[in-house]
Amino acid sequence: MKQSAKELLIELLETPSPSGSEQPVQEIVRRYLGEFADEVRTDRHGNVIGCCNPGKPLRVLLAGHCDQIGLLISYIDENGFLRVQTIGGWDPQQLIGQRMVVWTKSGAVPGVIARKAIHLLTAEERKKVTESKELWIDIGAASRDEAKEVVRIGDPVTLELGYRELRGKFATAPKMDNTTGLWTVLEALRRASEMGLNCSLYAASTVQEEIGLRGARTSAFGVDPQMGIAVDVTHATDCPTVSPDTEGEVKLGGGPVIFRGPNMSPIVSEALIETAEEHEIEHQLAAIGRATPNDANVLQINRDGVATGLVSIPNRYMHSAVEMIHLDDIDRAAELIARYVGSLSGDEDFIP
């Protein structure tokens, strides 16, 4: 039985993929692409790449990173408490009081991150911002030897995973960044293949974005596209304490965000906007005047240059246990991209 788009989203969200340990998610991606793509391959870096309509002169790459931020076990003390390093950009305050999972060779080991109770904190300690080096994971082990029976140095850790729907098609999960972008490129590839294509369309589930945009660099080199679109999350500004004056006006439920700026091809950005308007796809605009901190950055400068677009999913509370998106936004993003690549004649050169 074929998996529905929503079932795919939930399965991806409930499967761990910290940078460097993305294999479980990539197995899901391979299985899903195998249902409709003409070609599916995994490169030596771990990127999974599906292609529809291979062999055409115009190659288009859709890139969505599959990795999430996490932790890495770096030390086990004599009392069995686990010390960690961060994988990706964490606010340590987001980790205090969280349920965690250590992903070991033999399976998932549950644990928690906390600190001493407020009753025991001194006045100075209450004012101090906790640093990541001060955190530990408690798995209930009584000693180092007991902890080492189930955990090894280098085992990855994530927040406890799970998916929850809220009112009005809002949904929350720890790894909306960037499961939503990955889901979008897979769904866009599927929809575009059904519409008919005049180009070779690739979708890459890229690895290790959170630690330096690494998988997009290697997958783009392998595909060698003339045009590409990266899909990632962006900060929603429709909640308290986030200012649209500095971050732009981006709201959940307002549709995908099309970025404009020097990292993006003006041809691709304008074509995405025109496609959204033609098909009455609700969308939003945002600007960034520097190299983006996502896969669009390295996609643009691959080989002799790639005409690059960036479509983003509005996300509240990024890099936390409660990242929040609107389900309509990812559906509209997939539809926008599918409509655009489906409209390509195959003769475009994208030279500005």
N, C-alpha and C positions, 0 to 999 in steps of 0.2 A: 504494500500500500504506500502510495506517495505521501510524503510528509507535507502538511500544510505550512504556509509561510509563518503563521503564528507559532505553530509547534516548533519550527526551526528556531525562531527567535528565543523561545523559552529554553530549549535544549542548549543553545549556545550560552545563554546567560547563566545556566546552572552547571556549566562545565568549566573547570579551572583552566586558565591560560596565562599565568604570570610569565613575563618576558624570559625567554630561555627554556620554558617548559610548556610550549604551546601544543604539543602533540595530541592530547585528547580532543581539543577543539578542531585541529586540522583533520583528524579522522572523520569528524562529523562533516566538515566542509567537503572532503573528498567523496564521501558517500552521497551527499546532496548533489554536488556537481555531476556525479556519475549518472544521475537520472536524466540529464538533458544536454550536457555539454558534449561537443564532438571530441574534445581532447581534455584530459586532466593529467597533470603531472605535479610532482613535488621536487623542488630543486634541493641542492645540497645544504642550503641554508635553512630549509624547512618551510619556505613559502609554498603554498598550494595555489596552482594557477590553472584555471579552466578557460577553454577557448571555444567559441561558437563561430562557425563559418571560417575555418582556418584557410590560409593560403592566399588571401586577398592582399593587394598591394598596400592598402591603408590598414595599419594596425592601431587599435585603440585599447588602452589599458585602464581598467577601473581598479583602484587600489583602496582597500579597507583593512586596517591592521587588526589582527586578532588577539594581540597580547593585552594584558591588563597589568596595572601596577601590583606589586606584592612585596613580600619580604623573603629573606634567605637566612636559614639557620647558620650562625657563625660560631657559636660557642654553647656548650652545655655545662652549667656550673655543678658543683658537688652536690647541691640539693635538688638537681633535676630541672632547674629552670632554664629556659632557652633564650639566649641572646640572639639578636637579629641584625642584619643589614637591610636597608631598603632597596627595593627594585623599582625605580621610577620615582616620581615626585610626590612625596607624602607630606601632609601637615600632620605631625605627630599627635596633635590634639584629637584628630579624627579617629585615632586608634585606641584611645583609652576607653575601657569599658566595652570592647568589642569581642564578639565570638569569632574565633579564627579556626582555620584548618591547615594543618601541616600535611603536605602531599608527599607521602613516602613511597618507597618501592613496593611495600606491602599493602598500601591503601591509605585512606584518609585518617588522620589522627586529630581529634578535636582538641581545642585549647581556648584560652582566653588571654586577653591583655587587660591589665588593670593597674592600679597603684594603691597605696595604702589609703584607708578611709579618711574622709575629711576630718573626722574627729581627732585623728592622729597627726594631721598636718600642722606644722608651725605657721605662724602668721606670715613669715617670709616664704615658706614653701607654697602657700596658697596663692601668692602673687606671681610665682615663677612659672614661666612657660616650659612645659616638659619638652625635652629633646629626645630624638629617636634613640640615642645611645643609652637613655635611662629606662627604656621599655624592656619588658621581658614577656615571654609566653609561658603560661602555666598549663601543663597538660595533665597535672595530677600525679606526676612521678615523685617518688620519695627520695630518689638519689640519682646521681649521674648514670650509674650502671643501669638502673631501671629505665631511664629516659633513652639511653643508647640502645636498648632492646628494640625500640620502634622508630627512632629518629636518628638521622645521620647529618653531619655537617654538610651544608649545601642543599638540603631539602628546601623546596619552595613553600611559601605560606601565602594564603589569601584570606580575606574576609570570608566569613560563612556566606555561601552563595544562596541565591533565591530570587524569585520573581514575585512581585505583588502589584496588582492593579488597584488604582485609586479611582476616585470619581472622575467622570467625564473623559475617559480614555487616557488618563494619566497613568504612567507605570513607573515603578521604582525597582532598582536592583543595584548591587555593588559594581557591576561591570558594564553599565550602559556605554561607557568609554572603553573599547570602541566596538562592542558587539553590534550596536546599532549601525555603525558605518559598514561593518563587515556584512551584516544582513542586507543592507541597502545595495551593495555591489553585487551580491549573489542574486538578489531578487531582480535587480535591473538587468543583469545578464539573461536571466530566464525570460523576463518579459520581452526584452529586445529580440531574443532569438525567435520568439513566437510571432513578432511583428514582421520579421524579415530583415536581412542585413546586407549592405553593400561593402562592409568592411569586415576584417577579422577582429572580433571583439573578445578581449581577455578580461577576466576578473581575477585579481590576486588577493588572497588572504595573506597579508604580509606579517612578518614576525618582527619583534624587537623594536617597534616604533618608540615605545616608552623609554628606551635607553639609547636613543640616538638615531632613529629613522633608518635602521639598518636593513630591514627586509625590503623596504620599498626601493632602496638603492640597488640591491642585488636582483630583485625580480624585474625591475625596469630595464636593467642592463641585459637580462636574458631575453625579454620580449622585444626590446628595441622598438617601442611605439613612436609614431609621429605625434599622437595626441593622447592625453591621459586626463583622468578625473580622479582626484583623491576625495574620499568621503570620511569625515571624522566628526566628532562632536565639537560644539562651540559653546561658550558661556551664555546662558540665558540671563537676561537682565531684568526680568519681570518679577523680581522678589525683593524683599527688604535688604538694604545695605549695599546693593550692587547698582552702580550709577550708569545709566545710558549715556550720560554726558561724556564719559571716558571710554566706555566699553561698547557703545552702540546700542540701538534699540532692537533687542531680540527677545521674542516671547515664545513660550511653549504653545503649540497649536497654531502658530502663525505660518507654518510651512517651512520647507528647507531654506537654508541661508546660502545665497550665492555670494561668494566673496569677490571683491575687486581690489586690484593693487598690483605692484610690480612682480609679485611671485606668480601671478596668473596671466595667461594669455588674454588680451583684450578681445580677441576673436572668439575664444571659447566662452568667456564670461558673458559677452553680449549675446551669443547664440543661446546660451542657457536661459538668459532672461527672456529672449524672444520666444523660445519654446514654451516657457512657463506661461507667458501671456497668450500665446496662440491657443494653448490647450486649457487655459483657465485654471492653472495649477497655482494655488496660493503659495507665495514665496516671500522671502525677505532678503534684503541686501545688507552687506557688511563690508567694511574696508579694513585693510591692514597694509601699512606702509613699509613693511620689512619682510624678510624671509619668514614664512610661516613655521610654527613649531610642530608641524605634522608632515605626513608623507608628500604633500604637494611640494614641499621644499626641495627634496632630492629628486622627485620626479621631473621637475622643470629642468634641472641641470644634468640629466642623464645623457651620456654620450655627447652628441652635438646639439642637444636641446630638444625639449618636448613641449609642445603647446599644451599648457596645463590649466585645468579648471579645478576649483575647490567648492564642493557642496557640503554643507555642514548641518548637523542635527542639533537643534537647541537642547541644552542640557543644564538643569539646575544641580547645584551641589556637586560639581565635578570632583573626582578623586576622593570620594567618600563612600560610606556604606549605603547611602540612600540617593544615589544619582537618579534623577527623574527626567523622563522624556514624555512626549505626547505621541501616541501611536499613529495618529494621522500624519505627523511630520515625516516619519520614516516611509510610510506608504507613498506620500507625495514625492519624497526624494527619489525613490526607486522609479516612480512613474516619469518624473522629469528627465532623469538620465536615460531611461529606456527610450522615451520619445525623441530625445535629442540624437542619440547615436543611431536610432532607427531612421532618422531623416538624412543621414549622411549619404552623399552620392558615391563616395569612394574616390573622388577626384580632388578633394580638398588638399591644399598644400600648407595652410595655416601660417604662412609667412606674413607678419604684420606690416 
